């Protein structure tokens, strides 16, 4: 079970790497939020599943009320993140749209950066 | 329980937070900074759980992680609402380019 836990954690780190690359490489804030919201939620959920399995392995087969409450709290964190993280992402992007931040448009010979585009 | 593996996972999480911190510092717009701060907050929740596994006090650190997740969500919503209202009240004085009406 401990190796399944480590596998889930490594998978979570992999998706978190995708999130970091998306936030770092995408050209404007809307595409950055596209990369951020999905990868962030999925990597958090995979990592918490790994933590649940590692903690259950640490009990050595003697499960009691404390391990049940701990697992229930971790599952509640998963459910809360699954609802709250897309809601926060949507609120941030809606705020950016209301502020009138311009989105990225591809032109010929343009470098993919909204800052250089806005200085024309 | 291999604690070295958990320490390595925690260090990799912190290392992956550094580009997000870069985005939070030099992000071109305010929303980019909020994206970086939001993801760093979510990963701090995970990092608290990893620290709880390392110290074998997971039952205490779960409550801290739960509180941090709630605070991070409420902070993101409050900042989004504040930025939305500021964007309507001032026109372009915040240093961001408005969408050109054509």
Backbone of each chain as ProteinMPNN parsed JSONL, in Angstrom:
{"seq_chain_A": "XXXXXXXXXXXXXXXXXXXXXXXXXXXXXXXXXXXXXXXXXXXXXXXXXXXXXXXXXXXXXXXXXXXXXXXXXXXXXXXXXXXXXXXXXXXXXXXXXXXXXXXXXXXXXXXXXXXXXXXX", "coords_chain_A": {"N_chain_A": [[0.83, -1.205, 0.0], [2.055, 1.151, 0.618], [3.63, 1.698, -1.54], [1.773, 2.237, -3.496], [0.813, 4.595, -2.425], [3.089, 6.226, -2.671], [3.231, 6.217, -5.441], [0.876, 7.612, -6.122], [1.569, 10.093, -5.03], [3.783, 10.81, -6.589], [2.55, 10.993, -9.051], [0.875, 13.161, -8.529], [2.843, 15.14, -8.185], [3.782, 15.207, -10.773], [1.584, 16.214, -12.229], [1.501, 18.661, -10.973], [3.851, 19.733, -11.881], [3.111, 20.107, -14.546], [1.187, 22.106, -14.135], [2.818, 24.184, -13.192], [4.471, 24.645, -15.392], [2.51, 25.464, -17.216], [1.542, 27.854, -16.035], [3.846, 29.306, -16.122], [4.524, 29.522, -18.818], [2.404, 30.212, -20.507], [0.77, 32.784, -22.51], [-1.054, 34.93, -21.661], [-3.279, 36.074, -18.978], [-5.66, 34.656, -18.99], [-5.266, 32.207, -20.366], [-3.277, 31.295, -18.699], [-4.736, 30.859, -16.374], [-6.3, 28.799, -17.288], [-4.402, 26.731, -17.514], [-3.722, 26.669, -14.837], [-5.943, 26.102, -13.147], [-7.019, 23.497, -13.627], [-4.827, 21.653, -13.463], [-3.895, 22.261, -10.913], [-6.051, 21.531, -9.201], [-6.307, 18.747, -9.77], [-3.728, 17.741, -9.158], [-3.585, 18.306, -6.441], [-5.656, 16.673, -5.456], [-4.741, 14.083, -6.147], [-2.382, 13.992, -4.646], [-3.395, 14.145, -2.018], [-4.836, 11.784, -1.894], [-2.7, 10.006, -1.992], [-1.563, 10.672, 0.491], [-3.574, 9.81, 2.22], [-3.429, 7.019, 1.792], [-0.796, 6.522, 2.655], [-0.973, 7.208, 5.363], [-2.83, 5.321, 6.229], [-1.319, 3.043, 5.827], [0.55, 3.483, 7.773], [-0.791, 2.783, 10.066], [-0.537, 0.06, 10.434], [-2.426, -2.006, 10.073], [-4.106, -1.892, 12.28], [-6.919, -0.532, 12.639], [-8.805, 2.152, 13.905], [-11.124, 4.407, 15.552], [-9.875, 6.853, 15.312], [-8.319, 6.725, 12.983], [-10.364, 6.477, 11.153], [-11.677, 8.964, 11.435], [-9.611, 10.653, 10.643], [-9.248, 9.891, 7.957], [-11.751, 10.624, 7.002], [-11.677, 13.4, 7.332], [-9.618, 14.061, 5.555], [-10.806, 13.258, 3.161], [-12.846, 15.123, 3.174], [-11.343, 17.425, 2.764], [-10.553, 16.911, 0.153], [-13.039, 16.985, -1.218], [-13.774, 19.613, -0.672], [-11.688, 21.055, -1.938], [-12.218, 20.28, -4.534], [-14.526, 21.647, -5.067], [-13.953, 24.318, -4.343], [-11.608, 25.225, -5.601], [-12.026, 25.436, -8.509], [-14.053, 27.364, -8.289], [-12.775, 29.609, -7.156], [-10.91, 30.095, -9.168], [-12.592, 30.743, -11.306], [-13.744, 33.068, -10.277], [-11.535, 34.774, -10.137], [-10.796, 34.989, -12.857], [-13.103, 36.134, -13.874], [-13.007, 38.564, -12.571], [-10.719, 39.612, -13.778], [-11.647, 39.829, -16.398], [-13.647, 41.713, -16.026], [-12.107, 43.877, -15.345], [-11.093, 44.451, -17.784], [-8.791, 43.386, -19.011], [-6.66, 42.823, -21.692], [-6.793, 40.162, -24.057], [-4.599, 37.619, -25.424], [-3.5, 37.809, -28.76], [-2.625, 36.203, -31.732], [-0.237, 37.241, -34.044], [1.476, 37.823, -37.168], [4.866, 37.093, -36.924], [4.995, 37.8, -34.284], [6.053, 38.003, -30.96], [5.242, 35.72, -28.378], [4.054, 37.343, -26.126], [2.069, 39.22, -23.992], [2.784, 41.64, -22.936], [4.703, 42.897, -24.508], [3.135, 43.14, -26.708], [1.223, 44.969, -25.932], [2.567, 47.317, -25.911], [2.673, 48.481, -28.332]], "CA_chain_A": [[0.0, 0.0, 0.0], [2.896, 2.347, 0.71], [4.135, 2.032, -2.87], [0.656, 2.9, -4.177], [0.797, 5.968, -1.915], [4.174, 6.979, -3.318], [2.864, 6.4, -6.848], [-0.084, 8.721, -6.208], [2.254, 11.364, -4.759], [4.607, 11.159, -7.756], [1.617, 11.446, -10.091], [0.495, 14.517, -8.162], [3.958, 16.039, -8.495], [3.857, 15.33, -12.238], [0.558, 17.162, -12.652], [1.881, 19.974, -10.472], [4.851, 20.239, -12.833], [2.352, 20.64, -15.685], [0.598, 23.38, -13.729], [3.858, 25.216, -13.103], [4.868, 24.976, -16.757], [1.43, 26.225, -17.827], [1.501, 29.213, -15.498], [5.056, 30.035, -16.478], [4.78, 29.639, -20.248], [1.282, 30.708, -21.293], [1.019, 34.196, -22.802], [-1.818, 35.928, -20.919], [-3.778, 35.577, -17.705], [-6.777, 33.709, -19.176], [-4.681, 30.882, -20.639], [-2.577, 30.859, -17.486], [-5.707, 30.287, -15.449], [-6.687, 27.505, -17.843], [-3.427, 25.741, -17.072], [-3.576, 26.614, -13.39], [-7.089, 25.586, -12.388], [-7.198, 22.047, -13.75], [-3.684, 20.92, -12.92], [-3.815, 22.482, -9.476], [-7.057, 20.697, -8.533], [-6.024, 17.312, -9.919], [-2.52, 17.356, -8.425], [-3.903, 18.314, -5.013], [-6.466, 15.502, -5.127], [-3.887, 12.894, -6.212], [-1.445, 14.006, -3.518], [-4.104, 13.842, -0.775], [-5.108, 10.338, -1.93], [-1.449, 9.373, -1.564], [-1.375, 10.872, 1.933], [-4.518, 8.903, 2.891], [-2.896, 5.649, 1.744], [0.4, 6.439, 3.495], [-1.385, 7.227, 6.767], [-3.444, 4.017, 6.535], [-0.211, 2.092, 5.939], [1.252, 3.734, 9.028], [-1.541, 2.17, 11.172], [-0.124, -1.346, 10.518], [-3.54, -2.927, 10.137], [-4.951, -1.683, 13.451], [-7.731, 0.648, 12.345], [-9.727, 2.507, 14.981], [-11.946, 5.571, 15.253], [-9.01, 7.987, 14.941], [-7.96, 6.609, 11.562], [-11.577, 6.775, 10.371], [-11.904, 10.423, 11.449], [-8.549, 11.26, 9.845], [-9.561, 9.672, 6.542], [-12.933, 11.422, 6.649], [-11.255, 14.805, 7.194], [-8.865, 14.193, 4.303], [-11.775, 13.21, 2.066], [-13.541, 16.408, 3.147], [-10.438, 18.389, 2.104], [-10.63, 16.642, -1.289], [-14.315, 17.494, -1.741], [-13.741, 21.076, -0.603], [-10.819, 21.557, -3.005], [-12.857, 20.027, -5.827], [-15.524, 22.701, -5.284], [-13.474, 25.678, -4.096], [-10.54, 25.668, -6.501], [-12.596, 26.019, -9.731], [-14.825, 28.575, -7.992], [-11.835, 30.715, -6.994], [-10.333, 30.392, -10.484], [-13.609, 31.446, -12.092], [-13.911, 34.417, -9.741], [-10.372, 35.585, -10.523], [-10.842, 35.304, -14.286], [-14.206, 37.079, -14.075], [-12.503, 39.874, -12.15], [-9.819, 40.102, -14.825], [-12.46, 40.233, -17.552], [-14.333, 42.953, -15.685], [-11.111, 44.95, -15.394], [-10.784, 44.759, -19.163], [-7.441, 42.982, -19.405], [-6.724, 42.361, -23.074], [-6.333, 38.787, -24.246], [-3.5, 37.475, -26.373], [-3.873, 37.525, -30.147], [-1.436, 35.843, -32.495], [-0.03, 37.931, -35.313], [2.663, 37.335, -37.888], [6.131, 37.559, -36.388], [4.804, 38.358, -32.956], [6.53, 37.168, -29.862], [4.07, 35.4, -27.552], [4.05, 38.011, -24.829], [1.079, 40.291, -24.049], [3.352, 42.915, -22.509], [5.302, 43.534, -25.683], [2.072, 43.479, -27.647], [0.477, 46.134, -25.471], [3.376, 48.529, -26.014], [2.761, 48.947, -29.709]], "C_chain_A": [[0.865, 1.256, 0.0], [3.431, 2.725, -0.664], [3.032, 2.65, -3.736], [0.563, 4.362, -3.731], [1.882, 6.8, -2.581], [3.881, 7.197, -4.8], [1.877, 7.543, -7.027], [0.618, 10.057, -5.983], [3.104, 11.785, -5.948], [3.734, 11.625, -8.906], [1.135, 12.865, -9.805], [1.587, 15.515, -8.46], [4.081, 16.253, -10.001], [2.818, 16.334, -12.749], [0.861, 18.572, -12.149], [2.97, 20.585, -11.35], [4.172, 20.8, -14.081], [1.709, 21.974, -15.372], [1.63, 24.502, -13.738], [4.312, 25.63, -14.495], [3.79, 25.806, -17.447], [1.394, 27.662, -17.343], [2.719, 30.002, -15.961], [5.141, 30.351, -17.97], [3.629, 30.242, -21.045], [1.337, 32.233, -21.434], [0.205, 35.195, -21.982], [-2.544, 35.269, -19.755], [-4.916, 34.58, -17.888], [-6.238, 32.308, -19.468], [-3.888, 30.382, -19.442], [-3.556, 30.243, -16.493], [-6.244, 28.96, -15.958], [-5.699, 26.415, -17.427], [-3.423, 25.573, -15.567], [-4.711, 25.852, -12.718], [-7.16, 24.063, -12.429], [-6.052, 21.276, -13.1], [-3.56, 21.077, -11.417], [-4.789, 21.585, -8.732], [-6.678, 19.222, -8.591], [-4.779, 16.9, -9.141], [-2.771, 17.361, -6.924], [-4.671, 17.063, -4.616], [-5.613, 14.239, -5.141], [-2.936, 12.847, -5.017], [-2.16, 13.666, -2.212], [-4.507, 12.372, -0.73], [-3.858, 9.561, -1.514], [-1.215, 9.511, -0.074], [-2.328, 9.991, 2.728], [-3.944, 7.482, 2.939], [-1.671, 5.5, 2.635], [0.03, 6.417, 4.978], [-2.06, 5.915, 7.16], [-2.378, 2.933, 6.638], [0.507, 2.243, 7.274], [0.52, 3.134, 10.226], [-1.195, 0.712, 11.386], [-1.303, -2.288, 10.734], [-4.448, -2.783, 11.337], [-5.75, -0.402, 13.254], [-8.696, 0.894, 13.494], [-10.477, 3.775, 14.575], [-11.09, 6.734, 14.775], [-8.638, 7.924, 13.468], [-9.17, 6.875, 10.676], [-11.824, 8.272, 10.297], [-10.868, 11.129, 10.587], [-8.832, 11.111, 8.351], [-10.766, 10.501, 6.11], [-12.571, 12.893, 6.481], [-10.484, 15.018, 5.896], [-9.798, 14.133, 3.088], [-12.575, 14.503, 1.989], [-12.667, 17.48, 2.504], [-10.484, 18.187, 0.589], [-11.899, 17.24, -1.882], [-14.324, 19.018, -1.745], [-12.869, 21.659, -1.705], [-11.476, 21.382, -4.369], [-13.923, 21.061, -6.126], [-14.87, 24.073, -5.281], [-12.455, 26.131, -5.119], [-11.065, 26.149, -7.856], [-13.403, 27.28, -9.469], [-13.904, 29.778, -7.849], [-11.223, 31.102, -8.338], [-11.318, 31.169, -11.343], [-13.785, 32.873, -11.604], [-12.752, 35.311, -10.158], [-10.426, 35.968, -11.997], [-11.979, 36.267, -14.59], [-13.792, 38.479, -13.649], [-11.568, 40.457, -13.197], [-10.583, 40.559, -16.052], [-13.199, 41.536, -17.275], [-13.363, 44.128, -15.673], [-10.715, 45.288, -16.815], [-9.363, 44.442, -19.567], [-7.514, 42.358, -20.797], [-6.179, 40.94, -23.171], [-5.317, 38.739, -25.367], [-4.04, 37.149, -27.752], [-2.607, 37.273, -30.94], [-1.394, 36.639, -33.792], [1.232, 37.379, -35.953], [3.92, 37.953, -37.281], [6.027, 38.18, -35.015], [5.4, 37.43, -31.924], [5.368, 36.924, -28.907], [4.138, 36.033, -26.176], [3.065, 39.165, -24.881], [1.659, 41.634, -23.65], [3.955, 43.648, -23.707], [4.228, 43.928, -26.693], [1.361, 44.76, -27.239], [1.286, 47.417, -25.612], [3.472, 49.051, -27.443], [2.105, 50.317, -29.859]], "O_chain_A": [[0.475, 2.291, -0.54], [3.665, 3.901, -0.945], [3.308, 3.48, -4.601], [0.275, 5.251, -4.533], [1.641, 7.931, -3.003], [4.237, 8.235, -5.358], [2.004, 8.346, -7.952], [0.312, 11.042, -6.654], [3.153, 12.966, -6.291], [4.107, 12.531, -9.651], [1.0, 13.677, -10.721], [1.311, 16.617, -8.934], [4.439, 17.34, -10.454], [3.119, 17.188, -13.583], [0.524, 19.558, -12.805], [3.014, 21.8, -11.542], [4.589, 21.828, -14.614], [1.677, 22.871, -16.215], [1.371, 25.607, -14.214], [4.515, 26.815, -14.759], [4.104, 26.744, -18.179], [1.234, 28.587, -18.14], [2.642, 31.213, -16.169], [5.762, 31.343, -18.353], [3.846, 30.735, -22.152], [1.893, 32.908, -20.567], [0.744, 36.244, -21.629], [-2.444, 34.058, -19.56], [-5.122, 33.732, -17.02], [-6.703, 31.33, -18.882], [-3.831, 29.177, -19.195], [-3.254, 29.236, -15.852], [-6.605, 28.089, -15.166], [-6.099, 25.318, -17.037], [-3.157, 24.483, -15.06], [-4.472, 25.046, -11.819], [-7.338, 23.414, -11.398], [-6.272, 20.371, -12.296], [-3.166, 20.141, -10.721], [-4.417, 20.947, -7.748], [-6.723, 18.526, -7.577], [-4.761, 15.833, -8.528], [-2.233, 16.519, -6.204], [-4.391, 16.456, -3.583], [-5.739, 13.405, -4.244], [-2.712, 11.781, -4.442], [-1.593, 12.966, -1.374], [-4.521, 11.769, 0.343], [-3.946, 8.58, -0.775], [-0.725, 8.581, 0.566], [-1.96, 9.476, 3.784], [-3.966, 6.826, 3.981], [-1.51, 4.477, 3.301], [0.646, 5.695, 5.762], [-1.893, 5.442, 8.285], [-2.508, 2.008, 7.44], [1.007, 1.27, 7.838], [1.115, 2.982, 11.293], [-1.529, 0.162, 12.436], [-1.198, -3.255, 11.488], [-5.464, -3.473, 11.423], [-5.315, 0.68, 13.649], [-9.328, -0.035, 13.996], [-10.468, 4.167, 13.408], [-11.521, 7.517, 13.929], [-8.637, 8.944, 12.779], [-9.036, 7.426, 9.583], [-12.142, 8.8, 9.231], [-11.189, 12.086, 9.882], [-8.684, 12.058, 7.579], [-10.804, 11.018, 4.993], [-13.095, 13.562, 5.59], [-10.668, 16.027, 5.216], [-9.609, 14.86, 2.113], [-12.946, 14.947, 0.902], [-13.168, 18.343, 1.784], [-10.459, 19.154, -0.172], [-11.857, 17.915, -2.911], [-14.811, 19.644, -2.687], [-13.249, 22.641, -2.342], [-11.319, 22.223, -5.255], [-14.21, 21.338, -7.29], [-15.192, 24.911, -6.123], [-12.431, 27.308, -5.479], [-10.602, 27.184, -8.335], [-13.446, 28.174, -10.315], [-14.21, 30.855, -8.362], [-11.036, 32.285, -8.623], [-10.947, 32.126, -12.021], [-13.954, 33.791, -12.407], [-12.959, 36.476, -10.497], [-10.145, 37.11, -12.361], [-11.847, 37.125, -15.463], [-14.173, 39.465, -14.28], [-11.613, 41.655, -13.476], [-10.222, 41.555, -16.679], [-13.363, 42.366, -18.169], [-13.758, 45.258, -15.961], [-10.065, 46.308, -17.044], [-8.78, 45.155, -20.385], [-8.332, 41.472, -21.047], [-5.239, 40.565, -22.47], [-5.183, 39.676, -26.154], [-4.931, 36.314, -27.897], [-1.637, 38.024, -30.841], [-2.373, 36.705, -34.535], [1.955, 36.579, -35.36], [4.026, 39.171, -37.143], [6.869, 38.988, -34.623], [5.262, 36.21, -32.015], [4.584, 37.839, -28.651], [4.266, 35.333, -25.171], [3.203, 40.03, -25.746], [1.09, 42.672, -23.987], [3.749, 44.847, -23.894], [4.373, 44.902, -27.432], [0.945, 45.545, -28.091], [0.737, 48.505, -25.445], [4.258, 49.954, -27.73], [2.081, 50.874, -30.956]]}, "seq_chain_B": "XXXXXXXXXXXXXXXXXXXXXXXXXXXXXXXXXXXXXXXXXXXXXXXXXXXXXXXXXXXXXXXXXXXXXXXXXXXXXXXXXXXXXXXXXXXXXXXXXXXXXX", "coords_chain_B": {"N_chain_B": [[7.621, 3.162, 6.958], [9.072, 5.413, 4.886], [10.845, 8.08, 5.615], [12.592, 9.667, 4.25], [11.778, 9.74, 1.606], [9.401, 11.203, 1.845], [10.423, 13.639, 2.707], [11.862, 14.337, 0.453], [9.744, 14.61, -1.392], [8.44, 16.817, -0.286], [10.426, 18.759, -0.594], [10.561, 18.85, -3.38], [8.032, 19.843, -3.938], [8.303, 22.435, -2.84], [10.308, 23.36, -4.524], [8.954, 23.402, -6.951], [7.245, 25.458, -6.416], [8.681, 27.764, -6.829], [8.805, 28.889, -9.571], [6.136, 29.736, -9.634], [6.196, 31.649, -7.65], [7.861, 33.451, -8.872], [6.124, 34.222, -10.932], [4.209, 35.426, -9.352], [5.587, 37.629, -8.463], [6.61, 39.13, -10.698], [4.478, 39.219, -12.409], [2.601, 40.303, -15.248], [0.015, 41.459, -15.032], [-2.452, 42.169, -12.453], [-4.071, 39.968, -12.039], [-2.515, 37.807, -12.82], [-0.663, 37.735, -10.757], [-2.39, 37.094, -8.665], [-3.164, 34.536, -9.446], [-0.755, 33.085, -9.169], [-0.351, 33.361, -6.368], [-2.628, 32.082, -5.41], [-2.275, 29.395, -6.226], [0.065, 28.781, -4.876], [-0.89, 28.924, -2.261], [-2.725, 26.768, -2.233], [-0.95, 24.639, -2.576], [0.489, 24.896, -0.271], [-1.271, 23.889, 1.586], [-1.108, 21.133, 0.935], [1.55, 20.773, 1.553], [1.566, 21.155, 4.315], [0.229, 18.838, 5.104], [2.109, 16.917, 4.315], [4.225, 17.566, 6.019], [2.977, 16.913, 8.404], [2.839, 14.114, 8.08], [5.56, 13.516, 8.142], [6.331, 14.27, 10.724], [4.738, 12.535, 12.117], [2.382, 13.409, 13.276], [-0.192, 13.611, 12.138], [-2.886, 13.895, 12.727], [-3.067, 16.29, 14.039], [-2.069, 18.129, 12.179], [-3.88, 17.98, 10.112], [-6.085, 19.544, 10.781], [-4.94, 22.082, 10.724], [-4.322, 22.205, 7.982], [-6.851, 22.08, 6.845], [-8.003, 24.459, 7.802], [-6.285, 26.241, 6.54], [-6.883, 25.794, 3.865], [-9.55, 26.69, 3.739], [-9.147, 29.414, 4.416], [-7.56, 30.238, 2.282], [-9.296, 29.956, 0.12], [-11.325, 31.8, 0.778], [-9.834, 34.141, 0.818], [-9.052, 34.33, -1.871], [-11.544, 34.673, -3.116], [-12.346, 37.112, -1.954], [-10.345, 38.851, -2.838], [-10.768, 38.693, -5.579], [-13.331, 39.811, -5.796], [-12.791, 42.392, -4.869], [-10.935, 43.321, -6.796], [-12.568, 43.251, -9.016], [-14.479, 45.233, -8.46], [-12.82, 47.482, -8.236], [-11.905, 47.588, -10.841], [-14.132, 48.445, -12.192], [-14.63, 50.952, -11.122], [-12.315, 52.706, -11.419], [-10.9, 53.893, -14.465], [-8.607, 52.409, -16.167], [-6.553, 53.542, -14.689], [-5.113, 51.924, -13.116], [-2.942, 50.936, -14.356], [-3.351, 48.955, -16.238], [-4.207, 47.737, -19.453], [-7.107, 48.69, -21.202], [-9.792, 46.9, -22.838], [-10.149, 47.566, -26.211], [-12.877, 49.249, -27.502], [-14.514, 48.447, -30.353]], "CA_chain_B": [[7.479, 4.531, 6.447], [10.342, 6.002, 4.485], [10.701, 9.527, 5.789], [13.419, 10.388, 3.275], [10.962, 9.967, 0.409], [8.469, 12.304, 2.11], [11.195, 14.888, 2.728], [12.174, 14.669, -0.944], [8.523, 15.106, -2.022], [8.221, 18.172, 0.196], [11.403, 19.663, -1.221], [10.177, 19.022, -4.787], [6.888, 20.775, -3.926], [8.808, 23.797, -2.629], [11.041, 23.765, -5.723], [7.989, 23.734, -7.996], [6.575, 26.717, -6.098], [9.512, 28.926, -7.143], [8.306, 29.619, -10.753], [4.886, 30.425, -9.295], [6.575, 32.857, -6.912], [8.328, 34.389, -9.901], [4.933, 34.763, -11.587], [3.524, 36.311, -8.408], [6.345, 38.868, -8.268], [6.774, 39.927, -11.908], [3.349, 39.018, -13.31], [2.283, 41.575, -15.912], [-1.218, 42.045, -14.507], [-2.769, 41.789, -11.078], [-4.682, 38.646, -12.019], [-1.428, 36.837, -12.855], [-0.132, 37.619, -9.392], [-3.357, 36.371, -7.835], [-3.094, 33.121, -9.831], [0.414, 32.503, -8.508], [-0.56, 33.293, -4.919], [-3.666, 31.086, -5.152], [-1.739, 28.041, -6.349], [1.005, 28.578, -3.769], [-1.682, 28.641, -1.074], [-3.252, 25.402, -2.304], [0.132, 23.69, -2.363], [0.876, 24.956, 1.132], [-2.131, 22.909, 2.251], [-0.523, 19.809, 0.736], [2.838, 20.737, 2.249], [1.266, 20.957, 5.732], [-0.083, 17.415, 5.304], [3.365, 16.167, 4.218], [4.947, 17.809, 7.27], [2.31, 16.094, 9.406], [3.272, 12.719, 7.912], [6.958, 13.379, 8.535], [6.407, 14.357, 12.185], [3.805, 11.54, 12.662], [1.297, 14.089, 13.988], [-1.092, 13.982, 11.046], [-4.195, 14.264, 13.262], [-3.051, 17.71, 14.382], [-1.806, 18.968, 11.011], [-5.041, 17.986, 9.222], [-6.923, 20.702, 11.105], [-4.252, 23.26, 10.193], [-4.452, 22.212, 6.523], [-8.254, 22.402, 6.527], [-8.169, 25.895, 8.036], [-5.552, 26.99, 5.523], [-7.626, 25.697, 2.603], [-10.697, 27.599, 3.833], [-8.675, 30.796, 4.376], [-7.079, 30.524, 0.938], [-10.469, 30.117, -0.743], [-12.008, 33.056, 1.095], [-8.955, 35.237, 0.405], [-9.127, 34.46, -3.327], [-12.839, 35.259, -3.473], [-12.371, 38.517, -1.545], [-9.47, 39.617, -3.732], [-11.413, 38.767, -6.889], [-14.416, 40.784, -5.71], [-12.195, 43.729, -4.74], [-10.367, 43.714, -8.087], [-13.674, 43.485, -9.942], [-15.066, 46.546, -8.181], [-11.839, 48.506, -8.588], [-11.824, 47.699, -12.295], [-15.267, 49.206, -12.706], [-14.625, 52.329, -10.639], [-11.305, 53.524, -12.099], [-10.747, 53.477, -15.852], [-7.257, 52.328, -16.677], [-5.547, 54.203, -13.867], [-4.357, 50.91, -12.389], [-1.8, 50.508, -15.146], [-3.672, 47.855, -17.123], [-4.801, 48.226, -20.693], [-8.513, 48.327, -21.373], [-10.144, 46.339, -24.134], [-10.573, 48.647, -27.096], [-14.209, 49.04, -28.07], [-14.459, 48.675, -31.802]], "C_chain_B": [[8.856, 5.097, 6.133], [10.218, 7.516, 4.582], [11.515, 10.298, 4.768], [12.619, 10.687, 2.006], [10.002, 11.131, 0.632], [9.193, 13.644, 2.146], [11.521, 15.32, 1.304], [10.936, 15.214, -1.643], [8.22, 16.539, -1.585], [9.167, 19.168, -0.446], [11.06, 19.893, -2.694], [8.974, 19.959, -4.895], [7.361, 22.209, -3.768], [9.556, 24.283, -3.862], [10.089, 24.122, -6.856], [7.234, 25.023, -7.685], [7.381, 27.921, -6.564], [9.108, 29.626, -8.448], [6.979, 30.325, -10.503], [5.165, 31.7, -8.502], [7.12, 33.916, -7.858], [7.141, 35.036, -10.602], [4.201, 35.721, -10.66], [4.272, 37.62, -8.218], [6.316, 39.722, -9.526], [5.606, 39.785, -12.87], [2.912, 40.324, -13.954], [1.022, 42.246, -15.362], [-1.461, 41.558, -13.082], [-3.328, 40.382, -10.997], [-3.615, 37.552, -12.08], [-0.826, 36.638, -11.465], [-1.079, 36.835, -8.5], [-3.376, 34.888, -8.168], [-1.925, 32.444, -9.12], [0.207, 32.335, -7.016], [-1.588, 32.225, -4.564], [-3.102, 29.674, -5.207], [-0.721, 27.765, -5.248], [0.245, 28.264, -2.48], [-2.246, 27.227, -1.065], [-2.153, 24.381, -2.029], [0.679, 23.757, -0.951], [-0.003, 24.043, 1.978], [-1.541, 21.508, 2.152], [0.772, 19.679, 1.527], [2.646, 20.561, 3.754], [0.953, 19.496, 6.011], [1.187, 16.572, 5.234], [4.198, 16.339, 5.483], [4.318, 17.014, 8.413], [2.678, 14.629, 9.307], [4.701, 12.528, 8.395], [7.079, 13.371, 10.06], [5.511, 13.342, 12.887], [2.76, 12.179, 13.566], [0.257, 14.548, 12.975], [-2.442, 14.438, 11.574], [-4.247, 15.723, 13.697], [-2.914, 18.57, 13.133], [-2.973, 18.971, 10.032], [-5.911, 19.205, 9.488], [-6.287, 21.993, 10.597], [-4.439, 23.348, 8.68], [-5.867, 22.59, 6.102], [-8.518, 23.891, 6.699], [-7.472, 26.708, 6.953], [-6.263, 26.941, 4.18], [-8.824, 26.641, 2.611], [-10.257, 29.051, 3.71], [-8.223, 31.179, 2.977], [-8.241, 30.769, -0.021], [-11.147, 31.458, -0.505], [-11.162, 34.248, 0.661], [-9.009, 35.442, -1.103], [-10.443, 35.109, -3.751], [-12.891, 36.743, -3.124], [-11.513, 39.366, -2.462], [-10.096, 39.758, -5.111], [-12.536, 39.802, -6.875], [-13.878, 42.215, -5.639], [-11.646, 44.202, -6.078], [-11.466, 44.016, -9.097], [-14.283, 44.873, -9.718], [-14.103, 47.671, -8.504], [-11.76, 48.688, -10.099], [-12.973, 48.48, -12.873], [-15.137, 50.674, -12.327], [-13.581, 53.175, -11.358], [-11.11, 52.994, -13.516], [-9.277, 53.563, -16.256], [-6.201, 52.983, -15.813], [-4.713, 53.202, -13.069], [-3.216, 50.354, -13.214], [-2.083, 49.367, -16.084], [-4.445, 48.375, -18.331], [-6.249, 47.78, -20.805], [-8.724, 47.7, -22.742], [-10.686, 47.446, -25.016], [-11.938, 48.328, -27.684], [-14.174, 49.407, -29.545], [-15.837, 48.428, -32.391]], "O_chain_B": [[9.698, 5.237, 7.02], [9.575, 8.156, 3.749], [11.191, 11.441, 4.444], [12.765, 11.753, 1.407], [9.799, 11.952, -0.262], [8.667, 14.657, 1.685], [11.468, 16.506, 0.977], [11.037, 16.173, -2.407], [7.802, 17.37, -2.391], [8.771, 20.278, -0.801], [11.244, 20.997, -3.206], [8.893, 20.769, -5.818], [6.887, 23.103, -4.47], [9.468, 25.457, -4.224], [10.366, 25.032, -7.637], [6.643, 25.623, -8.583], [6.821, 29.011, -6.686], [9.061, 30.856, -8.465], [6.715, 31.38, -11.079], [4.469, 32.704, -8.656], [6.881, 35.111, -7.683], [7.137, 36.243, -10.842], [3.634, 36.715, -11.114], [3.665, 38.625, -7.851], [6.028, 40.916, -9.448], [5.715, 40.184, -14.029], [2.856, 41.352, -13.28], [0.974, 43.47, -15.243], [-0.776, 40.667, -12.58], [-3.099, 39.674, -10.017], [-3.776, 36.493, -11.471], [-0.523, 35.517, -11.058], [-0.649, 36.019, -7.685], [-3.58, 34.059, -7.28], [-2.079, 31.368, -8.541], [0.545, 31.294, -6.452], [-1.453, 31.539, -3.551], [-3.405, 28.847, -4.347], [-0.647, 26.646, -4.738], [0.687, 27.429, -1.69], [-2.252, 26.561, -0.03], [-2.378, 23.386, -1.34], [1.27, 22.79, -0.47], [0.457, 23.484, 2.973], [-1.475, 20.781, 3.143], [1.065, 18.628, 2.097], [3.453, 19.901, 4.408], [1.363, 18.963, 7.042], [1.338, 15.618, 5.997], [4.806, 15.384, 5.968], [5.022, 16.502, 9.284], [2.819, 13.958, 10.329], [5.025, 11.499, 8.99], [7.828, 12.575, 10.626], [5.507, 13.277, 14.116], [2.302, 11.553, 14.522], [-0.129, 15.717, 12.95], [-3.092, 15.278, 10.951], [-5.317, 16.331, 13.727], [-3.556, 19.615, 13.023], [-3.061, 19.87, 9.195], [-6.416, 19.831, 8.556], [-6.977, 22.885, 10.104], [-4.684, 24.43, 8.147], [-6.065, 23.322, 5.132], [-9.168, 24.517, 5.861], [-7.988, 27.73, 6.501], [-6.255, 27.92, 3.434], [-9.092, 27.317, 1.617], [-10.887, 29.838, 3.003], [-8.464, 32.298, 2.526], [-8.188, 31.665, -0.864], [-11.501, 32.165, -1.448], [-11.698, 35.251, 0.19], [-9.012, 36.578, -1.577], [-10.468, 35.976, -4.625], [-13.415, 37.545, -3.896], [-11.901, 40.475, -2.828], [-9.979, 40.806, -5.746], [-12.683, 40.578, -7.82], [-14.423, 43.129, -6.258], [-11.86, 45.351, -6.463], [-11.329, 44.913, -9.928], [-14.565, 45.596, -10.673], [-14.525, 48.716, -8.999], [-11.572, 49.803, -10.585], [-12.833, 49.113, -13.92], [-15.492, 51.55, -13.116], [-13.906, 54.25, -11.86], [-11.15, 51.785, -13.741], [-8.772, 54.621, -16.63], [-5.029, 52.974, -16.19], [-3.732, 53.574, -12.426], [-2.579, 49.384, -12.803], [-1.151, 48.838, -16.69], [-5.225, 49.323, -18.235], [-6.573, 46.624, -20.533], [-7.955, 47.926, -23.677], [-11.585, 48.183, -24.611], [-12.135, 47.273, -28.287], [-13.847, 50.533, -29.92], [-16.025, 48.561, -33.6]]}, "name": "protein", "num_of_chains": 2, "seq": "XXXXXXXXXXXXXXXXXXXXXXXXXXXXXXXXXXXXXXXXXXXXXXXXXXXXXXXXXXXXXXXXXXXXXXXXXXXXXXXXXXXXXXXXXXXXXXXXXXXXXXXXXXXXXXXXXXXXXXXXXXXXXXXXXXXXXXXXXXXXXXXXXXXXXXXXXXXXXXXXXXXXXXXXXXXXXXXXXXXXXXXXXXXXXXXXXXXXXXXXXXXXXXXXXXXXXXXXXXXXXX"}
